[in-house]
Amino acid sequence: MLKIGDFSMLTKISIYMLRHYNEIGLLIPAQIDEFTGYRYYSEEQLPVANRIQALKGMGFSLSIIKEVITEYKDEEGLKKYLILQATQKKEEIAALERQLLLLETTIRKFGSCSNLPKCSIAIKELPKRNVISYRTTMSAYTQEGELWESLSTVMASQKVQLANPPYDIAIYYNHGFAENELDVEVQRSIFGSYQDTEDVKFKKVEAITAATMTFKGGYYQLEEVNQEIANWVCDNGYDFAGPLFNIYHVSPETEHMADNLITEVCFPIIKL
């Protein structure tokens, strides 16, 4: 039998931790003197203590270590468990690497000439939803309001019920900047089933993941915001996965002061 001090020296586990292991039932002394209270460990417990140290080195908590030692007696079962844990660790490392990249690319933005607030680009998923939609070709961006008027007319005639939130979205299908022949679709999320018209359609749209920035103020900021998000997408290991779109949280439909408009610019993305 080994005194607790000798066992501590051999296993490189402090006496304090050995007492804690005893309290939680992880490594219980082989014998406790009923008169002195001295704890003694057997030589057969040295491999168990070594396994505890090995599992701690792998990053397992004491509760998990206790479970492993208690539940996984056969080698094959332990191997499968460790493979599962290794996969989880790899996923955690990949997530940390993505977070570190986001931190580093954001830090590099400080000191740039951009007037946009830093730490303002987020990855969001828009849910699957039913929408009322109107897509057409315009000769100028100022004509977008006419598309929204067409939606409003059909909504009023068919008593269309809006979802909450309504996601007032304008999608721009042109590749790059276009001065004319603008391919634009406007959408609003709805409940219920309705009848298509010649121009206005009702359809389902799939969920989409996007890099987004929300800003307050006039639309003159759109070009700078678009460039900022595009740079962010490239810098952080993503690729573009569809046409950009804007969500109008506060639009000219309800707010006439440009400084009070709130717009969310969204770039659909996919991880490279």
C-alpha positions as CSV (number, residue, x, y, z in Angstrom):
1,M,0.0,0.0,0.0
2,L,1.1,3.6,-0.7
3,K,0.6,6.6,1.6
4,I,-1.2,9.5,0.0
5,G,2.0,11.5,-0.2
6,D,3.9,8.7,-1.9
7,F,1.0,8.1,-4.3
8,S,1.0,11.8,-5.1
9,M,4.7,11.8,-5.9
10,L,4.4,8.7,-8.2
11,T,1.3,10.0,-10.1
12,K,2.1,13.7,-10.2
13,I,-1.3,14.4,-8.8
14,S,-1.4,16.8,-5.8
15,I,-2.7,15.7,-2.5
16,Y,-5.4,18.3,-2.7
17,M,-6.6,16.9,-6.0
18,L,-6.4,13.3,-4.7
19,R,-8.7,14.4,-1.9
20,H,-11.0,16.0,-4.4
21,Y,-11.0,12.9,-6.6
22,N,-12.1,10.9,-3.5
23,E,-14.9,13.3,-2.8
24,I,-16.4,13.0,-6.3
25,G,-15.9,9.3,-6.5
26,L,-13.3,9.4,-9.3
27,L,-10.3,7.8,-7.4
28,I,-11.2,6.4,-4.0
29,P,-8.4,5.3,-1.7
30,A,-8.0,1.5,-1.4
31,Q,-7.9,1.9,2.4
32,I,-8.6,4.6,5.1
33,D,-7.3,4.0,8.6
34,E,-10.4,4.3,10.8
35,F,-8.4,5.6,13.7
36,T,-6.0,8.1,12.0
37,G,-7.9,8.9,8.9
38,Y,-4.8,8.3,6.8
39,R,-5.5,7.4,3.2
40,Y,-3.7,4.6,1.4
41,Y,-3.7,3.7,-2.2
42,S,-2.7,0.4,-3.8
43,E,-0.2,-0.1,-6.6
44,E,-3.1,-1.4,-8.8
45,Q,-4.5,2.2,-8.7
46,L,-1.4,3.7,-10.4
47,P,-2.7,2.8,-13.9
48,V,-6.1,4.4,-13.1
49,A,-4.4,7.6,-11.9
50,N,-2.3,7.6,-15.1
51,R,-5.4,7.2,-17.3
52,I,-7.0,10.2,-15.4
53,Q,-3.9,12.3,-16.2
54,A,-3.9,11.2,-19.8
55,L,-7.6,12.1,-20.2
56,K,-7.1,15.4,-18.5
57,G,-4.4,16.1,-21.0
58,M,-7.0,15.5,-23.8
59,G,-9.1,18.3,-22.3
60,F,-11.8,16.2,-20.7
61,S,-13.6,17.4,-17.6
62,L,-13.5,15.4,-14.4
63,S,-17.1,14.4,-14.8
64,I,-16.4,13.1,-18.3
65,I,-13.3,11.3,-17.1
66,K,-15.3,9.5,-14.5
67,E,-17.8,8.5,-17.1
68,V,-15.1,7.2,-19.4
69,I,-13.4,5.1,-16.7
70,T,-16.7,3.8,-15.4
71,E,-18.5,3.1,-18.7
72,Y,-15.9,2.2,-21.3
73,K,-14.3,-1.0,-20.1
74,D,-13.6,-2.5,-23.6
75,E,-11.1,-1.0,-26.0
76,E,-13.4,-0.8,-29.0
77,G,-16.0,1.2,-27.1
78,L,-13.4,3.6,-25.8
79,K,-12.0,4.0,-29.3
80,K,-15.4,4.9,-30.7
81,Y,-15.9,7.4,-28.0
82,L,-12.5,9.0,-28.5
83,I,-13.1,9.3,-32.2
84,L,-16.4,11.1,-31.5
85,Q,-14.7,13.4,-29.1
86,A,-11.9,14.1,-31.6
87,T,-14.4,15.0,-34.3
88,Q,-16.1,17.4,-31.9
89,K,-12.7,19.0,-31.0
90,K,-12.0,19.5,-34.7
91,E,-15.3,21.2,-35.2
92,E,-14.5,23.4,-32.2
93,I,-11.1,24.3,-33.6
94,A,-12.6,25.1,-37.0
95,A,-15.1,27.4,-35.3
96,L,-12.4,29.1,-33.3
97,E,-10.3,29.6,-36.4
98,R,-13.3,31.3,-38.1
99,Q,-13.8,33.5,-35.1
100,L,-10.1,34.4,-35.1
101,L,-10.2,35.3,-38.8
102,L,-13.2,37.5,-38.2
103,L,-11.3,39.2,-35.3
104,E,-8.2,39.8,-37.4
105,T,-10.0,41.1,-40.5
106,T,-12.0,43.4,-38.3
107,I,-9.0,44.7,-36.5
108,R,-7.4,45.5,-39.9
109,K,-10.3,47.7,-40.7
110,F,-9.5,50.1,-37.9
111,G,-7.5,53.0,-39.3
112,S,-9.2,52.7,-42.7
113,C,-10.9,55.7,-44.3
114,S,-14.3,54.2,-44.2
115,N,-16.9,56.1,-42.2
116,L,-19.0,53.0,-41.5
117,P,-19.0,51.6,-38.0
118,K,-16.7,48.7,-37.3
119,C,-17.9,45.3,-36.1
120,S,-21.1,45.8,-38.0
121,I,-21.2,42.8,-40.4
122,A,-23.0,39.7,-39.2
123,I,-23.9,36.3,-40.6
124,K,-27.6,35.7,-40.5
125,E,-30.0,33.1,-41.9
126,L,-33.3,34.3,-43.4
127,P,-35.9,31.6,-42.9
128,K,-37.9,29.8,-45.5
129,R,-41.1,31.8,-46.2
130,N,-44.0,32.5,-48.5
131,V,-43.8,35.8,-50.4
132,I,-45.7,38.1,-52.7
133,S,-43.2,39.0,-55.5
134,Y,-42.9,41.3,-58.5
135,R,-39.8,41.0,-60.7
136,T,-39.2,43.3,-63.7
137,T,-36.6,45.3,-65.6
138,M,-36.2,49.0,-64.7
139,S,-34.3,51.8,-66.4
140,A,-33.4,53.5,-63.1
141,Y,-33.2,52.7,-59.4
142,T,-35.7,55.5,-58.7
143,Q,-38.4,53.3,-60.3
144,E,-38.3,50.7,-57.5
145,G,-41.1,52.5,-55.8
146,E,-43.4,51.6,-58.7
147,L,-42.8,47.9,-58.0
148,W,-43.8,48.3,-54.4
149,E,-47.0,50.2,-55.5
150,S,-47.9,47.2,-57.7
151,L,-47.5,44.9,-54.7
152,S,-49.6,47.1,-52.6
153,T,-52.4,47.2,-55.2
154,V,-52.6,43.4,-55.4
155,M,-52.4,43.1,-51.6
156,A,-55.3,45.4,-51.2
157,S,-57.4,43.7,-53.8
158,Q,-56.8,40.2,-52.4
159,K,-56.6,41.2,-48.8
160,V,-53.2,39.7,-48.5
161,Q,-52.1,39.1,-44.9
162,L,-48.5,40.0,-44.1
163,A,-46.2,37.8,-42.0
164,N,-44.4,39.2,-39.0
165,P,-41.7,40.3,-39.8
166,P,-42.8,41.1,-43.3
167,Y,-39.2,41.2,-44.7
168,D,-39.6,43.9,-47.3
169,I,-36.9,42.8,-49.7
170,A,-35.5,44.1,-53.0
171,I,-33.3,41.7,-54.9
172,Y,-30.8,42.9,-57.5
173,Y,-30.0,40.3,-60.1
174,N,-27.6,42.3,-62.3
175,H,-23.9,41.3,-61.9
176,G,-22.1,44.3,-60.8
177,F,-23.2,47.9,-61.2
178,A,-25.8,48.6,-63.9
179,E,-27.0,52.0,-65.0
180,N,-30.0,50.7,-66.9
181,E,-31.8,47.5,-67.6
182,L,-31.9,46.8,-63.9
183,D,-33.3,43.3,-63.1
184,V,-35.1,43.8,-59.8
185,E,-37.5,41.8,-57.7
186,V,-39.4,43.0,-54.6
187,Q,-40.9,40.7,-52.0
188,R,-42.9,40.8,-48.9
189,S,-43.5,37.8,-46.6
190,I,-47.1,36.7,-46.3
191,F,-49.6,34.2,-44.8
192,G,-52.1,32.2,-46.8
193,S,-52.7,31.4,-50.4
194,Y,-53.6,33.9,-53.1
195,Q,-54.0,34.2,-56.9
196,D,-51.2,35.2,-59.2
197,T,-51.7,38.2,-61.5
198,E,-50.0,38.9,-64.8
199,D,-47.0,40.6,-63.0
200,V,-47.3,39.8,-59.3
201,K,-46.6,36.2,-58.2
202,F,-47.0,34.3,-54.9
203,K,-44.3,31.7,-54.2
204,K,-42.1,30.0,-51.6
205,V,-38.5,31.0,-51.1
206,E,-35.9,28.9,-49.4
207,A,-33.8,29.8,-46.3
208,I,-30.7,31.7,-47.2
209,T,-27.5,32.6,-45.3
210,A,-26.1,36.0,-45.8
211,A,-23.5,38.5,-44.6
212,T,-25.4,41.6,-43.6
213,M,-24.9,45.1,-42.5
214,T,-27.7,47.3,-41.1
215,F,-27.3,51.1,-41.4
216,K,-29.4,54.2,-40.6
217,G,-29.7,57.0,-43.0
218,G,-30.0,57.8,-46.7
219,Y,-29.4,55.4,-49.6
220,Y,-26.4,57.4,-50.7
221,Q,-24.5,55.1,-48.3
222,L,-25.4,51.9,-50.2
223,E,-22.3,51.9,-52.5
224,E,-19.9,52.1,-49.6
225,V,-21.9,49.5,-47.6
226,N,-21.9,47.1,-50.6
227,Q,-18.2,47.5,-51.0
228,E,-17.6,46.9,-47.3
229,I,-19.5,43.7,-47.3
230,A,-18.0,42.5,-50.5
231,N,-14.5,43.0,-49.1
232,W,-15.5,41.2,-45.9
233,V,-16.8,38.2,-47.8
234,C,-13.5,37.8,-49.6
235,D,-11.3,38.5,-46.6
236,N,-13.1,35.9,-44.4
237,G,-13.0,32.8,-46.6
238,Y,-16.6,33.0,-48.0
239,D,-17.9,33.1,-51.6
240,F,-20.9,34.8,-53.0
241,A,-23.9,32.5,-53.3
242,G,-26.6,34.6,-55.1
243,P,-27.7,38.1,-55.9
244,L,-27.5,40.8,-53.2
245,F,-30.6,42.1,-51.6
246,N,-31.8,44.9,-49.3
247,I,-34.2,44.5,-46.4
248,Y,-36.1,47.8,-45.8
249,H,-36.8,47.8,-42.1
250,V,-37.8,51.5,-42.2
251,S,-38.5,52.7,-45.7
252,P,-39.9,55.8,-47.5
253,E,-43.3,54.1,-47.4
254,T,-43.6,55.1,-43.8
255,E,-40.7,57.5,-43.2
256,H,-40.1,60.7,-45.3
257,M,-36.9,61.8,-43.5
258,A,-33.9,60.1,-45.2
259,D,-31.9,60.2,-42.0
260,N,-34.4,57.9,-40.3
261,L,-34.4,55.1,-42.9
262,I,-33.0,51.8,-41.7
263,T,-31.8,49.4,-44.3
264,E,-30.1,46.0,-44.1
265,V,-27.8,45.1,-47.0
266,C,-27.4,41.3,-47.5
267,F,-25.0,39.3,-49.6
268,P,-25.8,35.6,-49.8
269,I,-22.7,33.6,-48.9
270,I,-21.2,30.1,-48.8
271,K,-18.1,28.9,-47.0
272,L,-15.2,28.1,-49.2
